[in-house]
Structures are given as structure tokens and as C-alpha cells.
Amino acid sequence: MEESCKRDAGEAFKLSNHVKFEICIVCKGPSAETHRSQILDMFKGNVGDAVHNLIQRLQQSGLFVEQEDGLNMETFIKIGAPEEVIGRTAEKVQLRKVTYLGLDVIFDWHQRDAFTRQPFENSLFSWTERYQCLQHLIQTVRSDSDIKLPSLQGEAKDIEVKSGEALVPVLKSAGVIVDIFPLHDEEMRKELLRNWALKWKDVTSQPIDAIYTYFGAKVAIYFAFLGMYTQWLMFPAILAIFFSFINLGKFEPVVPLIFSFLVVVWAVLLLQFWKRKNAAILTRWDIIIPNGESCEMEFFNHVGKQTLSGEGTQKDRLPWTEVTKSQKQVIQKLEWLEQLKTFRNIVIVVTGILCFQLPFELTYVHLNEVLPYNILKYALTGLYLSAIRYFTKIGGKIAVKLTKTEHYSNMEAESDSLIYKVFGIYFMQSYIGLFYHALLHRDFGILRQFLLERLVVSEVMNLVMENLVPYLSYRWAKHKALRWEKEQTKLSKGSMKPQASRTEKEYLKPSYASSIGNNILEDGLFDDFLELALQFGMVTMFACSFPLVFAFIAVINLIEIRSDSLKLLAIRRRPIPHIASSIGAWLNIFQYIGVVAICTNCALLVCLYDQAGRWKIEPGLAAILIVEHLLLLAKFGFSCFVPEEPAWVKAKRMKRAQVQDYCSLQLLRSLDAKRKTA
Amino acid sequence: MEESCKRDAGEAFKLSNHVKFEICIVCKGPSAETHRSQILDMFKGNVGDAVHNLIQRLQQSGLFVEQEDGLNMETFIKIGAPEEVIGRTAEKVQLRKVTYLGLDVIFDWHQRDAFTRQPFENSLFSWTERYQCLQHLIQTVRSDSDIKLPSLQGEAKDIEVKSGEALVPVLKSAGVIVDIFPLHDEEMRKELLRNWALKWKDVTSQPIDAIYTYFGAKVAIYFAFLGMYTQWLMFPAILAIFFSFINLGKFEPVVPLIFSFLVVVWAVLLLQFWKRKNAAILTRWDIIIPNGESCEMEFFNHVGKQTLSGEGTQKDRLPWTEVTKSQKQVIQKLEWLEQLKTFRNIVIVVTGILCFQLPFELTYVHLNEVLPYNILKYALTGLYLSAIRYFTKIGGKIAVKLTKTEHYSNMEAESDSLIYKVFGIYFMQSYIGLFYHALLHRDFGILRQFLLERLVVSEVMNLVMENLVPYLSYRWAKHKALRWEKEQTKLSKGSMKPQASRTEKEYLKPSYASSIGNNILEDGLFDDFLELALQFGMVTMFACSFPLVFAFIAVINLIEIRSDSLKLLAIRRRPIPHIASSIGAWLNIFQYIGVVAICTNCALLVCLYDQAGRWKIEPGLAAILIVEHLLLLAKFGFSCFVPEEPAWVKAKRMKRAQVQDYCSLQLLRSLDAKRKTA
């Protein structure tokens, strides 16, 4: 069934054995409804030409290409690349890489020996870099002849590819190319399955470096955090078991106090040590954290192009790095406008949550309390669950829209902003019921029951939604494809049992995407982190009421590591690799939960020690206490709102960095020239 | 009376008109008790030889030298330097400077055109850099012959300077050189007096750039902060006047609440905007903030010399920037030992303050309350004042000793550590009485009276101690010198009215030194900042009880700017210039005061609205509230205790920076070579 493409004979044969195909373009065949022969005609015609042209052009730009026909009339174009092609593309996209000298400069193929190789494989480029370059190559491959395409999706107008035009975008808009996705590397995938997902002894250790090599920094940092968090969970878990099963006699009443104190300190230390570990990991991976310059670059390119260029060069002093007064003013004005926009959006989100979500959630919890019959309660819960699903979706959409109005210099900052907003919604949704029970009922029995219920339900739900649902949908898609193929072959020839190729199987798997704002959040890590953060909040904020929950959580997270790794390796497509230097917004969210945990634990302790409700909070005193906490909040808020460094100072630093780049490259070249003459 | 030294005739004459003498070495003549002729003999002998040799050697190393005899038998050797001499020395001390390309590299005289000139004067080196180089030059000038010195201070053994030995340290230890201090530049001093200290219109504007040029970054940043703080004080001052003189009718009771809220927000915004201004100022002055690398350098040089060198170069990958595993472990161990030592010292200081200072202060306040007769109270206050003077001195000495046990990478970190400790002592001393009155008496009348008393007393005390006492001591020293000279001249010749030269006048002025730990704190800014911080605490922490104090403080600070500037320009010697990138520890202290202010204002509000004392704080509730606040404190504490970045990561970054240095210099040279050949 496979139709190998023509290649330069000798070299191709030699290479084909160890060519790694890393990316796959899926060209649409017919949907199941269309008749096959009709489509085949079409393929023989213009569409076939276009695909053929694409394959030829890809080969001409130096890539390894292999065509494979799928069961469902899709054509899979598997693409691999020799190092030199990647290197040349890296030059074009101005990829920054670390040299042996420790400098961080734009890559130059001629100087390739000066750049460090990857720490855990002997290639020059990491998977993230290779993917980036391959994508660039594919997106910019140009047609060398005019091709007319009939519209596959029943549109009236035909689409035409002109000679010299980029092929892929046109074919994509014409519906010929349905998907482009990264391919698994079977060898490394199996290795990881063995050493990570299916390794059942030494349960907390993970091959983080191998994960980094295979999935890129973002995913690897998530698993490093998950692993460290799980390891650290052992301390409070053991302590909780100790406190629960050993009676301390007259010290028993103090246990919740001590435990909540220890948990708060534990949370702070966990996050601090995580920052250290994060720094250590980045150093091991040779990822240099940019000082914000490269991130800000785009912002200034966007807002101050005309103001930043030109003028500065006319002055005598510091001609390259000067920012003039008028430029300063323009940048400063823009900076404050951006800040105000952000502030407005925060106000909108907070108002929305407090005025719409809070009453809704409280109504549900209250109704659930007062309804007389169990059957009514179940009906209510069912109604509620479907309602919040819908509301969360709307909330997510609003959050995405608000985030789009702000201008961000890079994807990371933008997704961070969205994460904060969406987390606000989830936070309210997850905890308001618990707060209600904790503070208004003062009944620790009910609170514990609720906590456990929530945790079990959410964990089971997660396992199902993350693994079972995608797996079943994959099985269903495969089954459908096989059945269709069977029918078709019966019609035409009769025999030959159809089998899905490995590429097709991967294509049928769902991709690793987030549940909300996928175009901003990039990948499914949002859901994984959200789960972790909500869980972290659950255990720290209600620590004193139910210590044993830590032991429960520790076990759950051990399973989580396995289920998440299995998800990435077997159930979903290989995720698109992203660069990252930290867990980003989530670190702040975890820290914020740590502060909130202090207040909730204190409130819980009041409830616990004062079950008769005899301690009185006079309205005046309560008001002052609230004012105090609001002030503490305001202090943090204002500190965040006013950036510590004026944007124009950043602009100047950025210019300096550009110059430094230029210099570094010059230096490398001159050193190289010297070496050659010597 | 002046005896000009021999110089290379033509050049010397040409230059002497605009030579700026920037530093002065004072060689000891006799004390007033010794007979003059006896000393003169001595001078003619070996001591004279030594001084003469020193002057010659200084001239030979290219410096401009002028000798001047003082009234009191001191010899003043005034020293200036041409740019080239400074430049050559800068090479030797490996001074880092910014180039036009924006790179920050070690200075190289041959490449001098590549380095940026100073922003506000046309010289290549700033005053701070010139002073540093001059000091280095003076300290390393070597003798070219053997000189025997009789001990001036009555020691048994004679001191000998061998040929090739550094002259200045030996002469210093022999008591021949009494002092080395920077000289005022009369022209600029007068300019500054006119435009700054004695300028009475547009009272808050200061010529910050001129101050930077004349005094260096550290002093200039202090005045920039003082100026901004004073400007910002106008807002609450106006508000306070508004609230005090306009009756708001039924809203009157809410005024303290609103005012304290506004003040807390004001304090946060002030500090945030200060950070912005700080960044802007540094950019204007072309000071590049080092990313901690250069600061950490010394630490690693100190603790890990053998562990960091050698091994790394044998590996293939990243040979220059690698840190091996064993090195990592060594560094990590040392890092944690240092952290523990710091922690121990903090515990000692806090324990000392709580166990010794707190009871003492409370006893005084309480006794002052209960004593029956006014006369007894005055006696007690007198006793108390002399006692705290003594205690503060002891506390300061202990703090210095503790700080010396810790190891710091640079002077700035060390002085910051001392500042925190000493501030703790002063904080307790200044506020405990106020807290006592506020919380235990709940009497706002008394509190206001105390606040005002404290403020007036402390401001008057400061004015006297900072300006009047040094001025009087200077007058006294000058008077003594003149009288002595008169006596001497009467003895020998008879006529000729003696007059102190400008250099001598400067020598007689007291130096700009701090009241505590002068060898660590470097200069008198400690006292100025301490005053500011205590004042800031006074107004923010008790804001709601006495708004009008802001107006009072605003006026005081306008005077403070003048008095401080006058102090630097006219009453003290020119301070030794220091480099600085921020107000350092004081920023954290101001922020800490901001947090404390939230709590105290809330407590005050409780007192205010509940003057009958009917709001009850049950012991249980109070305990929980205290626990909450302790937890918040612990959170901050722990966050500070665990450094965010492992020391070995810093070590690696530092190595990288060194390499970058090397590269940058190489680049500059090769660019230069190209320019010459072209």
C-alpha cells in the first residue's frame, strides 16, 4: 500500500534506515460519505498535482520525505531533516543558541562548532528547536508552478496556487492539508514507557532529562514539579498518619493548630525549594533565562517602531543605545495605557466572579442543604453540574476575549494572564461550597466528608476525562476507519485485511490540548496544572480540619504521575514542544494559595476551638479586621500594579542586548577567521 | 609659606593653572605639646627624607603634587592626576566600564575611545572611579631607597622602609601619615551651594545630576530619594490640613479610617514609584546594574578557590563554564552553612531586643507614667537618655561583631546586614513608648502630644548633632591651631598674622562618618537614612491618630534637604565617593514599615472607635489572630531565608560572565585592529 517517493538513489537508500521522521502533514482524502472513485479521480487531477508538487518541493529543500496512504483516503507525508537543513533554517529564523564560550548568540551554520551540543543527545539542536525550524521550512515551501485546485469543501470558487507562493498555507485554506502534527519517535517512546510510565519501583524518580529531550522544556518542567511536589507530600502525609493513629492525650486539642502551622511552613518551603530546583534544572539543560529583554522586544517593535528607530542614531553619545526624551514619553504613555487596560480587565473579572458566580454557587450549596429529599438533591446536583460546565465555558470565552484586548509581548505573558483569570473562576467554583460548610456550619464532620467526596470525585473524573475518554475516542475513530476501508475494499477488490499504519494510529489520537482558550494556552498542561493547584489548595487551605487527606493526596499523585505520562506517551499525540523557563503563572498561584491558606486555617481553628460559638466578634472589631486584611491585599495589589522598572529603561536595555548580539557574532567570526589563517 | 615642589618645568607650569587637586595626604607634624624646634630637627632628618621621598615617587608615577605646610606643623601633600595616569591605573585595578557598544568590559587605555564619557562632565572617569584609582596609586607607590624612621609615637623600635616596599602603609603605621582625604573642588562646591543648598525658591527641585558628578552615586541616590519623599509628602499633608480644618459633619468619625487607608496606599505607591525612579536615574547615569555576578565573585573566590578551578577545564563539553558535581556539593554545603550562621545571628539580635531592650524601655515608660512629681520625671528622662546612649553603643558593637562573623561577598551586602540589625534596636527604642501609650492608654490626646514631642525633639536634636556640633568642633579645632601657631611664631619671629589655608580648613572639618560601625557602614548616610526611616515609621504607623503630623513633617523635610546639603558642602569634609545602585537595605526597611503600619493603624482604629473598651477580644480569638499574623510573618521570613537560586548556579553564571568579559575585550581589540589596517 505504501508508495515510496523518488529520491536521489544512493544517498536516499543509505539514509532511509536511520532517518527519523519527525513531523507529519496530513492531506485530506474524502470523508466517509463521498464515493471513493470520485475522490480518486480528483486525486489524479489537480489535488494530486498539488500534493505531488508539495512533496517534490519539500524534497528539493533538502528534507527526507515519505508518503504513506491511510485507510481513510488520507495521505500522510512524513518529514525528517538532516542537521544541515535544520541549521540553515535556524540561521533564517535567527535562533539564539549558547556557544561553548558561554555567550548566547544567533545561530550561524558556519560557526556550528562553536555552539554547544545538546546535553543528553549528541545533536546540535534540541527537539524544540528542530520542530520550530521544520515548521518554518514547511510553512515557507514555495510552489514552482501554477496549480488550480477544485474546492474540496463544496465552495464555489476554485483556489489557485501561483508559482512562488507558499504552498502549505494555501493548501490548508483549500482543505487539502488537514493537519500537521509532530510524530512520535518509536524507539524513545518505548524507552520512556519502560523507564517512566510503566516503572513501578522507585515510584517518585523520573527520567527528567529524557523527558526534556523528548518533550521539550515545558512538559519536563511540569513533571519535575509534579515529582518534587509528590515527594514533598510524603512529609505531611507521614505526619498526618502519625497524628491520626497515635493519641497524644492532653495534647490532642493542640494537634490541629500545630499541624496547620507545619503545613503552611511546608508550603512556603516547598515553593522556595522548587525555585532553587528550577534554577538548577535550567542550568543543567543549558537554558539561559533571558533577562526579559527578548520578551519585551516584540512589545517595542509593536508599539514604538517609529519612535525607537532613526532619531537615536543622530546623537553623538551612545549612538546605538540611546533613547531620546520624546521616545521616553511615548513609551511611558503606552506603558500606562496597557497597565490601565489590565487593571480594567481585572476589575471586570473580579466583579463577574463576585456578582454572578458567587451568588449562583451559594444558591446551589444552600439549596443542597435545605432540600428535604435525597432525590431532589441528586436532581439539583445534576442540574448544577451541567450548568457549571456551561458557565465555565462562557467564563473561559470571556477571559480569552479580555486577554486578547491586552497587548502582550510574548505568548508566555499572554497565557499567564489568561491563566490567572480562568483560575479565579475555578477557585470560586471549587472552594466556595467548602467555605460555606466550614464557616457557617462549623461542623467538621460534614466538612471532612465533603473534602473527601470532592477529592475522590475530582480525581476519578480527571482519570476518566484525561485517559479513558481520549482512549475510547481513539478506538472509535480507528474502528470507524477500519470499517470504512473494509467496505471500500469489498466494493473494489474483495480480499486483503486492512491495517492502520503507525502514522495513521497517531493521527487518530486526540491532540494534547487544553480545555479552554486553546489558541492562547498552547497545550494541555493548563488542565494538568489546574488540577494540581486545586488539589494543593484543597489540602493546604483546609489542612487543620482533615490531616489525613495528605496521605490520600500523596497516593493519588503517585498515580497521577503514571497516568499523565501514559497519556502523553500512549493516549495522545506527541505534544508540540515549547520552550519554558519556569512554571510561570502557576508559581504565583501556588504562592497566593499559601497566603490564603493562612487565613482559612485560622478561621477554621476559630471554628474548631469555639464550637459553641461563644467567642464573639463584635461588628466593629470584625470591620477593622476585614479592613486590615483588605489593606494587606491592597498592598500586594498595588505592588503588582506598578511595574518596578519603567518601560523605556527596558527599551534601552533591549537595544543594548541587540548590540551585544551583534558584537558576539562579530567576535565569533573574527575568532574563526583567525583560526583558519593560523 | 608655601613651598612648591620641583616639577618638569614647562609642562608643570602650563598645567598648574587648571590642575585639580583631588586628594590630600596629611603628614603629621608635632602635637601641640611637643616643642617645635625639636620636631623641626626631626623633619630635617629621617622623617623629612621619607616625606620627600614620597613626594618624589608620587611625581615620578605621573601625578601632580603640591606640598603645603599647615599651621599646626602638618604637611599637606595635595595630589591631582592627568587622565592618562588614572586610565593606566584603571587597567591595573581591572575597572569595568561601559563602552559605546553598550558592553560592560574591563577598561583598556588603548581602547579608550570605545568607552563612554561621563554623562555630565566631559571626562572619561567619574569621580568615584578617579578616587578609587588615586587611592590605589597612592597605596602602591614604592620607595626607591632604604629609609629609617624614628618612631613619632614614642615606640621603642624604629621603623624602616626598605627599597621597593610600599611607602604609604609603612608611613601610616609609623604615624607619619595621619590622614588621607578627598579634597573639595572649590568651583563646583560653590556652584552647588548656589544651586542647591542655598537655593530658596522651587524648594523641592535638586540638581541631582550635579550631585552625582560631585559626590558619587550613593549620596546622589540618597538625595533623590529624600527629594521624592518630600514631594510626595505634599499629598497627605494637604489632605491632612483639609481634614483638620474642615468639618465633615456626620462623616467626621470615618475620617481616621479613610485617612489611614489612604496613607497605607500612599506609602506603597511611593516605594513602587521610587523603584521606577531609581531605575530611570541609573539609566541616565549609565550605571549598569550587575546581575549579582560581580558581587558573588568574591564569595566564590573566597570559599571555593580550589574547588572551582582546575577540574572543569578537563571536560570536553562547555570546558570554560562547567561546574562539576563535587564542586556543586562543596558550594552547596558552604551556602547552607552561611545561611545558618545568618539565621543564628538574627535569633540572637531578636532575642536580645525582646529580652533586654523591651523590658528596659517599658520600665522607663511605665515609671514615667506613674511617678508623682514632675521633677522626678525629668530626672528619670535624663537618666534614661544617658542610658540609651550607652546601650545603643553596646548594641551597635554587638551588631558589628555578629555581622563580622558572617561572610559577605561585598561591602554592600555586609553593611545591609548591619543596617537591619541596628535598625531593629532603633525601631524598638523609638516606637515602644508610643505603642504603650496608644494601646494601653487608648488616649489619643496623650499619643498626639507624645508624637509631636518626639518629632520636635528628634528633629532639633538631629539639626544640632548633625550641623551645630560638627561646626563648633571645627571652629574649636581651627581656633586651637591658630592659637598654637600664634604662640609659635611669637616665640620664633614675632609678627605675621597666621591664616589657615583652604586645605587645612578642610582637614580640620570632621569627616562624614556614621555613628555606628564606621568600618562597615562606610559613610554618614546611615544616620541620615535612619532619621528618615524613623520619621517615615512615625507618620505612617500612627497616621490615623494624628493626620496633621504630615504637614509638619513635610516642612521639616524641606529644611532637612537644605541642612543635609549644607552639611556635605560646608560643614564636613568631602565624603569618600561610593558606587551604589539603590538605597539598598533601606528600601526593604521602608517596605517593612509599610506592612507594620497596616497592623498598627488597625489597632489604633480599634482603640479609637472603642474608647469605652466594650469590644471584647476573647483570649481564644486573640490567640488565633496572633497565630495568623505570626504565620504571615513566618511566610515572609522563610521566603527570605531560602535563597531562590542555588549558589552553584550563580557560580556557573559568574564563570560565564568572566568569559564574556574576556570575549568582549578580544572583540574590542580586533575591531580596533581592523580600523587601523583599513
Interface residues (C-beta under 8 A of the other chain):
Chain A: Y100 L101 G102 L103 T116 R117 P119 L257 F261 V264 V265 V268 L269 Q272 F273 K275 R276 A279 A280 T283 D286 N291 R317 L318 P319 W320 T321 G594 V595 I598 C599 N601 C602 L605 V606 Y609 D610 R614 W615 K616 I617 E618 G620 L621 I624 L625 V627 E628 L631 L632 A634 K635 F638 S639 V642 P643 E644 E645 P646 W648 V649 K652 K655 R656 V659 Q660 C663 S664 Q666 L667 S670 L671
Chain B: Y100 L101 G102 L103 T116 R117 P119 L257 F261 V264 V265 V268 L269 Q272 F273 K275 R276 A279 A280 T283 D286 N291 R317 L318 P319 W320 T321 G594 V595 I598 C599 N601 C602 L605 V606 Y609 D610 R614 W615 K616 I617 E618 G620 L621 I624 L625 V627 E628 L631 L632 A634 K635 F638 S639 V642 P643 E644 E645 P646 W648 V649 K652 K655 R656 V659 Q660 C663 S664 Q666 L667 S670 L671
